[in-house]
Amino acid sequence: MARYEVEYALFRKCVIEADSLEEANDKAHTIEDEEIERTETENTGYVVWNEPTEIK
């Protein structure tokens, strides 16, 4: 039996308060995990990010 590796991703939508789009972008790239969990408005659960590939 072969083994396969699958990559999953968890997508979450959050609300970020900022004075400009640039500031929102900066905050989006530096936000801590706890803040994401606290401010999420939607959690789609895990989805397949990359299809299975055989592990050799």
Helices and strands as residue ranges (DSSP letters): E 4-14, H 21-30, H 33-39, E 40-54
